[in-house]
Amino acid sequence: MQVVVLAGGVGGSRFVAGVRAAYPQAELTVIVNTADDITLHGLRICPDLDTMTYTLGRAIDADRGWGRSGESWRVKDELAAYGLEPSWFGLGDLDLATHLVRTQLLAAGLPLSEVTRRVTARWLGHDPLLTLLPMTDDVVETEVAIGDTDSPGGRRWLHFQEYWVRLRAAPDALAVRRTGIEHAHPAPGVAEAIAGADLVLVAPSNPVVSIGPILEVPGIHAALRATPAPVLGFAGILGGAPVLGMAHRLLPAIGVAVDAAAVGRHYGARAADGVLDLWVMDSADAADAAGLEVDGLRVAVTGLMMSSPEATAEFLRLAVKALPGPS
């Protein structure tokens, strides 16, 4: 069995751990968002790829949900002592080694997909059936516009990380854009994995800045529509609020209401130019299921709290059983 997952970082990595628990013998390919990536202090940082790698490699800081376990922050403190900016994005001492390796390999001319293969070889050797792929080898970065009376048009564009980490998503997001997306191509293996999948899963990651960029890479949306595999999407909005992160601060900027049904409509059914065969919502949102079914999007309703990999595996199996035909 070949399973493909589209995912972001923290929530996505927890979901993938559940997928692996549900299908321990499957060939599992995870296509990871890279539009959060940023260059700071001369280093190329890939937050979602690293969170996915550390989580599945059993090296994540479980309390924070990101970064390395047993991390220290001496380099960060020294940079602050020098007054070197940006000080709002902290690089742990262990995590710093990953960024140094990635930056050196990229500078040597290797594409991000090959760099990712080399980085993950250290962490995922215990699971030879697991592959992490960046969505693209090209540089794509998410930017968020906020109000600024001193800027042209009354708005200022910030890298997503500055909006998310430094400003804590406090200003209203007026718009979201992806620089470089129009020239991007799926990374090697991405389209092939989708075409050859037996099951494709859209993780309950942020629809705007995690799943959105993956779907916007030219060719990936078409690959999802063309795959013979069923495509299941999972809501990360439960009862009108995101379980993790601050998706509620960004969804209005793309004209999507902060509720599970609206996100399902945003992804859309494959029968109507969307990408989903089944949209899975939490029991708290059961009342909205009938309206989506009327609109042509098949819905399954179950508990979606990812309290453990086993709990995630359980609701995933229930969702697969809700697909039409044999599961």
C-alpha positions as CSV (number, residue, x, y, z in Angstrom):
1,M,0.0,0.0,0.0
2,Q,1.2,3.5,-0.9
3,V,0.0,6.4,1.2
4,V,0.7,10.1,0.5
5,V,0.1,12.9,3.0
6,L,0.1,16.6,2.4
7,A,1.1,18.3,5.6
8,G,2.6,21.3,7.5
9,G,4.6,21.2,10.7
10,V,3.3,20.7,14.2
11,G,-0.2,19.4,13.6
12,G,0.9,17.7,10.4
13,S,3.6,15.7,12.1
14,R,1.2,14.5,14.7
15,F,-1.2,13.4,12.0
16,V,1.6,11.6,10.1
17,A,2.6,9.7,13.3
18,G,-1.0,8.5,13.5
19,V,-1.0,7.5,9.8
20,R,2.1,5.4,10.5
21,A,0.3,3.8,13.4
22,A,-2.7,3.0,11.2
23,Y,-0.6,1.7,8.3
24,P,2.8,0.5,9.7
25,Q,3.6,-1.5,6.6
26,A,2.7,1.1,4.0
27,E,5.1,3.0,1.9
28,L,4.4,6.5,3.3
29,T,5.4,9.7,1.4
30,V,4.9,13.0,3.1
31,I,4.8,16.1,0.9
32,V,5.7,19.0,3.2
33,N,5.1,22.7,3.0
34,T,8.2,24.8,2.4
35,A,6.6,28.2,2.0
36,D,7.3,28.9,5.7
37,D,11.1,28.7,4.9
38,I,13.2,31.7,5.6
39,T,16.8,32.8,5.5
40,L,18.1,34.2,8.8
41,H,21.7,34.8,9.9
42,G,22.7,33.5,6.5
43,L,21.1,30.1,7.2
44,R,18.3,28.5,5.3
45,I,15.6,27.4,7.8
46,C,12.8,24.9,6.9
47,P,10.5,24.9,9.9
48,D,7.9,22.4,8.7
49,L,10.4,20.0,7.2
50,D,12.4,20.1,10.4
51,T,9.4,19.6,12.7
52,M,8.3,16.7,10.6
53,T,11.8,15.2,10.7
54,Y,12.3,15.6,14.4
55,T,8.9,14.3,15.3
56,L,9.1,11.2,13.2
57,G,12.8,10.8,14.2
58,R,11.8,10.8,17.9
59,A,13.9,13.9,18.6
60,I,11.1,16.5,18.9
61,D,10.7,18.7,22.0
62,A,7.3,17.3,23.0
63,D,6.3,20.2,25.2
64,R,6.9,22.9,22.6
65,G,5.9,20.7,19.6
66,W,8.8,22.0,17.6
67,G,12.6,22.1,17.9
68,R,14.9,19.5,19.4
69,S,14.5,17.7,22.7
70,G,17.3,18.5,25.2
71,E,17.9,21.8,23.3
72,S,20.0,24.6,24.7
73,W,20.2,28.3,23.6
74,R,23.7,29.5,24.1
75,V,24.2,30.7,20.5
76,K,20.9,32.6,20.6
77,D,22.0,34.3,23.9
78,E,25.3,35.3,22.4
79,L,23.7,36.7,19.3
80,A,21.4,38.8,21.5
81,A,24.5,40.0,23.5
82,Y,25.9,41.3,20.3
83,G,22.7,43.0,19.5
84,L,22.4,41.1,16.2
85,E,18.9,41.0,14.7
86,P,16.6,39.4,14.1
87,S,16.4,38.4,17.8
88,W,12.7,37.3,17.6
89,F,13.5,34.0,15.9
90,G,15.4,31.6,18.2
91,L,17.7,29.0,16.8
92,G,18.6,26.3,19.3
93,D,22.1,25.0,19.5
94,L,21.3,21.5,18.3
95,D,18.8,22.8,15.7
96,L,21.5,25.1,14.4
97,A,23.5,22.2,13.2
98,T,20.7,21.1,10.9
99,H,20.5,24.6,9.4
100,L,24.3,24.7,8.9
101,V,24.2,21.4,7.1
102,R,21.3,22.4,4.9
103,T,22.8,25.7,4.0
104,Q,26.2,24.2,3.1
105,L,24.6,21.6,0.9
106,L,22.4,24.1,-0.8
107,A,25.4,26.4,-1.4
108,A,27.2,23.4,-3.0
109,G,24.4,23.3,-5.6
110,L,22.2,20.4,-4.3
111,P,18.4,20.8,-4.6
112,L,16.3,21.0,-1.5
113,S,14.9,17.5,-2.2
114,E,18.3,15.9,-2.2
115,V,19.3,18.0,0.9
116,T,16.2,16.8,2.6
117,R,17.0,13.2,1.7
118,R,20.4,13.5,3.3
119,V,19.2,15.3,6.4
120,T,16.3,12.8,7.0
121,A,18.6,9.8,6.5
122,R,20.0,10.4,9.9
123,W,16.6,10.5,11.6
124,L,14.3,8.2,9.7
125,G,16.6,5.2,9.2
126,H,14.4,3.2,11.6
127,D,11.5,3.5,9.0
128,P,12.8,2.8,5.5
129,L,9.3,3.0,4.1
130,L,9.0,6.6,5.1
131,T,10.0,9.4,2.7
132,L,9.8,13.2,3.3
133,L,9.6,15.4,0.2
134,P,9.6,19.2,0.1
135,M,6.7,20.4,-2.0
136,T,9.2,22.1,-4.4
137,D,12.9,22.6,-4.8
138,D,12.2,26.2,-5.8
139,V,12.2,29.1,-3.3
140,V,8.6,30.0,-2.4
141,E,7.8,32.2,0.6
142,T,4.5,33.2,2.2
143,E,4.0,36.8,2.9
144,V,1.2,38.5,4.9
145,A,0.0,42.0,4.5
146,I,-0.9,44.1,7.6
147,G,-2.2,47.7,7.9
148,D,0.5,50.4,7.9
149,T,-0.4,54.0,7.3
150,D,3.3,54.8,6.4
151,S,3.4,52.2,3.6
152,P,2.1,52.6,0.0
153,G,-1.6,51.6,-0.1
154,G,-1.8,51.6,3.7
155,R,-0.4,48.0,4.0
156,R,3.0,46.4,4.5
157,W,4.0,43.0,3.5
158,L,5.9,40.8,6.0
159,H,7.4,37.3,5.7
160,F,5.0,34.9,7.3
161,Q,7.5,34.0,10.0
162,E,7.7,37.7,11.1
163,Y,4.0,37.9,11.2
164,W,3.6,34.6,13.1
165,V,6.6,34.6,15.4
166,R,7.5,38.2,16.0
167,L,4.0,39.7,15.9
168,R,2.2,36.6,17.2
169,A,-0.4,37.1,14.4
170,A,-1.8,40.0,16.5
171,P,-2.4,42.5,13.6
172,D,-5.3,41.7,11.3
173,A,-4.0,39.9,8.2
174,L,-5.3,41.8,5.2
175,A,-4.0,39.5,2.5
176,V,-1.7,36.6,1.9
177,R,0.6,36.0,-1.1
178,R,3.2,33.5,-2.2
179,T,6.4,34.9,-3.7
180,G,7.9,32.7,-6.4
181,I,5.0,30.3,-6.6
182,E,4.3,31.0,-10.3
183,H,7.7,29.7,-11.3
184,A,7.8,26.7,-8.9
185,H,7.6,23.1,-9.9
186,P,6.8,20.0,-7.8
187,A,9.9,18.5,-6.3
188,P,11.1,15.3,-7.9
189,G,8.9,12.4,-6.7
190,V,5.9,14.6,-5.7
191,A,3.8,14.1,-8.8
192,E,4.8,10.5,-9.1
193,A,3.9,9.7,-5.5
194,I,0.5,11.2,-5.9
195,A,-0.1,9.4,-9.2
196,G,1.0,6.0,-7.7
197,A,-0.8,6.4,-4.4
198,D,-3.5,4.0,-3.0
199,L,-4.6,6.7,-0.6
200,V,-4.0,10.5,-0.4
201,L,-4.5,12.3,2.9
202,V,-4.7,16.1,3.4
203,A,-3.6,16.6,7.0
204,P,-5.4,18.9,9.4
205,S,-2.7,21.5,8.9
206,N,-3.3,25.3,8.5
207,P,-5.3,25.6,5.3
208,V,-3.8,29.0,4.4
209,V,-0.1,28.7,5.0
210,S,0.5,24.9,5.2
211,I,-1.8,23.1,2.8
212,G,-2.5,26.2,0.7
213,P,1.1,26.6,-0.7
214,I,1.3,22.9,-1.5
215,L,-1.9,23.1,-3.6
216,E,-0.7,26.3,-5.3
217,V,2.5,24.7,-6.6
218,P,1.7,24.4,-10.4
219,G,1.0,20.8,-11.1
220,I,0.1,19.5,-7.7
221,H,-3.6,20.5,-7.8
222,A,-3.9,18.8,-11.2
223,A,-2.1,15.7,-9.9
224,L,-4.5,15.4,-7.0
225,R,-7.5,15.7,-9.4
226,A,-6.0,13.0,-11.7
227,T,-4.9,10.4,-9.2
228,P,-6.9,7.2,-9.1
229,A,-6.5,7.1,-5.3
230,P,-9.2,8.5,-3.0
231,V,-8.3,11.9,-1.5
232,L,-9.4,12.5,2.1
233,G,-9.1,15.8,3.9
234,F,-9.2,16.3,7.7
235,A,-10.5,19.4,9.4
236,G,-8.1,21.2,11.8
237,I,-11.0,23.5,12.8
238,L,-13.0,21.9,15.6
239,G,-16.1,23.6,16.9
240,G,-15.2,26.9,15.2
241,A,-11.6,27.1,16.5
242,P,-8.3,25.7,15.4
243,V,-6.9,23.0,17.7
244,L,-3.3,24.1,17.0
245,G,-1.9,27.4,15.8
246,M,-3.7,30.5,14.7
247,A,-5.5,29.6,11.5
248,H,-8.4,31.8,12.6
249,R,-6.1,34.9,12.1
250,L,-5.5,34.0,8.4
251,L,-8.6,32.4,7.0
252,P,-10.5,35.7,6.8
253,A,-7.7,37.1,4.7
254,I,-8.5,34.6,2.0
255,G,-12.3,35.0,2.4
256,V,-12.9,31.7,4.2
257,A,-14.9,31.5,7.4
258,V,-13.4,30.0,10.5
259,D,-15.3,26.8,10.5
260,A,-14.7,23.2,9.3
261,A,-17.5,23.3,6.6
262,A,-16.0,26.5,5.1
263,V,-12.6,24.9,4.9
264,G,-14.1,21.8,3.2
265,R,-15.8,24.0,0.6
266,H,-12.5,25.9,0.1
267,Y,-10.7,22.6,-0.8
268,G,-13.7,21.5,-2.8
269,A,-14.9,18.2,-4.1
270,R,-13.2,16.5,-7.0
271,A,-16.5,16.3,-8.7
272,A,-16.6,20.1,-8.8
273,D,-13.0,21.1,-9.7
274,G,-11.8,20.6,-6.1
275,V,-9.4,18.0,-4.7
276,L,-11.4,16.0,-2.1
277,D,-13.4,12.8,-2.3
278,L,-14.2,12.9,1.4
279,W,-14.0,15.7,4.0
280,V,-13.7,14.5,7.6
281,M,-15.1,16.8,10.3
282,D,-15.2,16.6,14.1
283,S,-18.4,15.5,15.9
284,A,-18.7,19.1,17.2
285,D,-19.4,20.2,13.6
286,A,-21.9,17.4,12.7
287,A,-24.7,19.9,12.1
288,D,-22.9,21.3,9.1
289,A,-22.4,17.9,7.4
290,A,-25.7,17.8,5.6
291,G,-25.1,21.2,3.9
292,L,-21.8,20.0,2.5
293,E,-23.4,16.8,1.2
294,V,-26.0,18.9,-0.6
295,D,-23.2,20.9,-2.1
296,G,-21.7,17.6,-3.5
297,L,-18.9,17.0,-0.9
298,R,-19.1,13.7,0.8
299,V,-18.6,14.1,4.6
300,A,-17.6,11.8,7.5
301,V,-18.0,12.9,11.1
302,T,-16.0,11.5,14.0
303,G,-13.8,12.7,16.9
304,L,-10.7,14.3,15.5
305,M,-8.6,15.0,18.6
306,M,-5.0,13.8,18.0
307,S,-4.4,12.9,21.6
308,S,-2.0,10.1,20.6
309,P,-0.9,8.4,17.4
310,E,-3.3,5.5,18.2
311,A,-6.2,7.9,18.6
312,T,-5.4,9.5,15.2
313,A,-5.0,6.0,13.7
314,E,-8.5,5.1,15.0
315,F,-10.3,8.1,13.4
316,L,-8.3,7.6,10.2
317,R,-9.5,4.0,9.9
318,L,-13.1,5.2,10.5
319,A,-12.7,7.8,7.8
320,V,-11.4,5.3,5.2
321,K,-14.3,3.0,6.0
322,A,-16.6,5.9,5.1
323,L,-15.3,5.9,1.5
324,P,-17.7,4.5,-1.1
325,G,-17.0,1.0,-2.2
326,P,-14.5,-1.5,-0.6
327,S,-12.0,0.1,1.8
